[in-house]
Amino acid sequence: MSANTLRSLLARHIRVVSARSYSQGFLVPHIKHFNNYNTTALPYRASSYSSSYSTSRTTPPNQDVDMAAEPTGLIAKSGIELLTFGTPNGFKISILLEELKAAYGKEYTWQSVNIMKNTQKEPWFTALSPNGRIPAIVDHDRNKFAVFEGLAILNYLARHYDPEFKFSFPVDSDEYSEAEQWMAWQHGGLGPMQGQANHFARFAKEKLPYAVQRYVGETERLYGILDARLKTRDFVVGGKFSVADMSLLGWVNMATFSGVDMAMFPNVQKWLDRCLERPAVQKGFAVPGPNPSPMSNAALAKTLAEDPEKKKAADEQKKFVDECKEKYGYKYTSP
């Protein structure tokens, strides 16, 4: 998801009080004030926090704090440091890091890089992530080795920190190749197409019916492929929850926001429910917070059930997408 897209979503002014409260091991601040936007207001995104409860840059109890400050460099001295934001690509890495923490006790530190403020374009960040995109990691235990791009980060962490192959596969196995294929499919297909569907259907200043039906339709086609894959299996590869599933979770968890009707893809829905039952997945979605995200399928369903005005707006949005499809004779087919 692009910075411009999120810029149109997130609240501009946030103040936090009594910030030192915890839920499932993560800092959960209480929102005092935020602006509304056209879907639901997104609460606070933490500036930085260590999963090992480091006091570095955390908030003193019962103190009003202006959380506008952005990171200006690395803060950890050891372990993995994650630079991220609350996007589908960002969640890939926080979920794996939480799984590694639960399985092996692997601690990590994270900082929230606000892409709406273009913090990811600052020199200190682009020195680590040349493309100027989140997520990125720095492995302080391996000579401060930096890795950017979600696919590469997943593979790096699995290769170095999953010795028992709890979430990955031996490199000489067929499952390794299968996982590689499905992760490449997500990285080059489902993620980019769903991101374009978000942009043209919701955020583009000029509403282009051809682009809307093209990208929403292609996203549906890709979900059809995933649904077929999951028809006879619980997880994408190898009968276990793995990095192949993690690469997809952030995107599928906001499919409704992208105009995808999950009722069309029952096997994907069952898979998503199965994955969301994992405690580490829930904790991963809370970095940098909140969980659930207001753009998640569950949160949107709750919002639309409780807010008639937003339900009306959602119905109008669906009508617009349907009209775009009809104009160009779109018919769902997959694969």
N, C-alpha and C positions, 0 to 999 in steps of 0.2 A: 504494500500500500504506500502510495507516494506521500511526501510531506504535504503537498497542497491538499490532498484528500483529507488527511488528518487535521490539517489546519482548519478546515471547514467544520470539523466535528468537535474539537476539544474546547473546553472552557478556557477563557483567557485569564481570568483572575481567580486565584485560589488562595485561601488562607487555611491553616491547619491548627487545630488546638488539641491538647491532650494527646499528642502523637505517640506517646510511648505505651501503646496497647498492642497486644499481639493476638494473632489468630493463626493457628497451624504454623507457628514459628516465623511469622512475617509481620513486619510493621504495618499496622492498619490504622491510619489516621482518621480522625473524624472531620468531615467536611463542614466548614463554617459558611462558606460562600462560594458560589460559582455561577457563571452565566449559563443560560440555556442555549441550546441549539436545536436544529430541526428534527432530531430523532429522539435522543435522550442525552442528558448531560453526563459527560464522562468525568468521574471523580479523579481525585489526586493521583498523580504518578510520582512515586517516591524518587527522590534525587539519587540516593545511593543506599545500599544496605548490604551487610555481609550475612550469608546464611549461617554463619557460626556466631552470630550475635555480637560482632565487633561493635564497639562504641564509636568507631570512626564515622563521623558525619551523621550520626543519628540525632534524634531530637530529644532534648531534656524534657522530663515530665512536666505537664501543666504549663507549658510555655508557648505563647503565640509565636509562630515562626513564619517568615516569608520564604516560601519554597521556590521562589523564582530563580534562585541561583542554579547555574548549570555546572557540570563537571568541567574542569580545566586540564585534566590530566589523570594519570593512573593513581590509584590510592593504595593498592595492595603491595605487599612485599613477597608474598608466597602464594602458591596455589593458582587456580584459574580466576581471572578477572573477566567478567562478562560486561560488555557495553551493549545496551539493548534498549528497546522501547516496546510498548504494548501493541505489537503488530503480529500478524500470523507468522512471519519469518522470525521475529524475535522469540516467540513462544517455543519454537523448535528447540532452541538451545537451552532455555531455562528448564524445560521439561526433562531433557536428557541429563542436565546437571543435577536436578533433583533426584532422578532415578539413580544416578551414580552415587549421590550422597546417601540414599537409602540403602543401596546394595553394598557399597564399599566404604562408606564414611568419608567420601571425597568432598571436602569443603570447598566453597567458592565464594567470591565476592562479586557483587554486581553494582553497576551504576546505570542510572536512567539517562539516556541521551535524547533530549527533546528534539525530535526531527522537525518540529514546527518552528523552532528557533534557529534551525540550520546549524545546531551544534555539531552535527556529523560532518559539516564542511570545514570545520576549523582545522588548522594545520596539525595540531597534536593528534587529532582523530584520523585525519587522512594519512598521517605517517604510519598508522596501524592498519587502516582500511582504505586503500587507495581509491576505491570506488565511491567513498563518501556515503556509505549506507550502513545501517545496522542490520544484523548483529555483527559484532566482532569479539574476539577473545584475545587475551594475552596470557600465556602460560609462564608464570613467574618461576616455576620450577624447572623450566627448560630454556634457560637463558632469555627469558622474557620474549619467547617466540610468539609472534602475532599471527592470527588466522582470521581471514574475512570470508564472507559468503557462507550462507547457512549450510549448504550441502557439504562444503569442505570442512566446516567446523564440526558437523555431526561425525563425519568420517575420522577426523583427527582425534576427537575425544574418545570415540569407540576404539580406535587403534591403540591409543596410549593408556586408557584408563578403564577398559572393560576386558581385563585379562581372561575372565571366565566366560566371555561371550554371552553374558546375560541379556544384552540388548543388541548384539551384533552377531557376526558369523565368521568362522575361519576363512581366511582369504582364499584357500584352495577349494572351498566348498561351492556347490551349485547355489546354495542359499545366499552366499555372498554376492554372486552375480545377479541373482534375482532382486535382492535388496538394492543393489547399485542401479539396476534398471528402473525400478519403481521410484527411487529417489530422483533419478534424472528426469523421469516422466513428470514428477511434481515440479522440479526446479525449472524445467523448460516449458511445461505445458499448463498444468492446472493452476499453479500460482500466478504466472503472468496473465493468463486468460481471465481468471477470476478478478484479478486486480484491474484489468481493463474494463471488465463488466461493471465493477464498482464505479470506476471513473466516468464512463460514458452514460451509464444509466442514472447516476445519482449526482455527480459533481461537476460535470462539464458545463461551462456557461452556455454553450450552444448545444442544444439537444439534437443529436444526429440519429434519426431512426435507424439508418443502415448500421451504424456502429453499435447501437444498442442491441439490435437483434443478432448481429454478428458475434459479439462477445458473450452475451448472455447465452446464446445458443451453443457456442463452442464450450462454454463452461458446463452446460447441461450434458453435452456429449461426453465430456471427460468424466463427469460424475457417473454416467452410465457405464463407462469402462470400469471404474472403481467398483461400482455396484456388482457388476458381473464377476469381478475378481473375488469379491467377498461373499459370493453366493454359497460357496461350499467350504469356507474357512473362517476362523475367528479373527485372524490378523492377516496383514498383507503378505507376509513372507514367513515361512518356516514354523508356523504353528505357535508363535510366541510374539509378545509385544516387543517391537524392535525399533531401531532408528528409522526403518521404512515407514512405520506408523507415525512416529514423532514428526517426520517431515510434512505430514499431511494434516495433523490435528488442528493446528491453528487456523487453517483455511476452511476445513469442513465445519469447525465450530462456529463459523460466521457465514455459512452458506446462505441462510435466510436473508441476511443483509444484502447479499450479492444478487438476490432475485431467484435463487434456486429453491424449488419446492421439494423439501426433503421427503415428502410423501411419495414422490416418484422413485426414490432410491432407498427402499426399506433395509437393504443389507448394509448400506453405508450408515443409516441411522442406528442400527443395532450395534455395528462396530464402534460408532462414536460413543454410544451409551456405555459399552464395555470398557473403552479406554478411559472415559471420565470417572469410572469407579475407582481408578488407581489413585491413592493418596498423593503420590509424587506428581502425577499429572495435574491434579488440582493445585498443588503448591507451585508447579511450574507456571500455570496460568496466572498465579498471583504475583509474578515478577514481570514488570514492576508494579502491577496491581491496577485496579481491583480484580477480584474474581467472584462472580463472573463479570466479564467485560460487558458493558451495555450493548455492544454489537454482537454478542454471542446469540446463538439461536434461542436458548432458554430465556435469556434476559429480554430479547425482543418480543418473544411470545407473551411474556408476563406484562410487558409495557403495553402491548396492543390490547391485551385483555382488560387492562385497567384504565386506559386512557382513550376515550372515544375520539378525540381530535387526532391523535396519532394513528389510531386505527383507520380513520377516514383518509388521512394522508397516505398511509400504506396501501389502501385500496386504490387510490388514485395513481400511485406509482405503479402498481401491478397492471392497472388498466393501460397506462402509457406503454409499458413494456409489451403487453399483449398486442396493442395496436401497431407497434413497431414490427413485431413478428408477422402480423397479418399483412402489413403493407408490402413486405418482401417475400411473402409466401413461405415463411419458415415453418418447417415441420420437424419435430424432434426425432432424431434417429441416433442410435449408438450401438456398436462402435462405428 
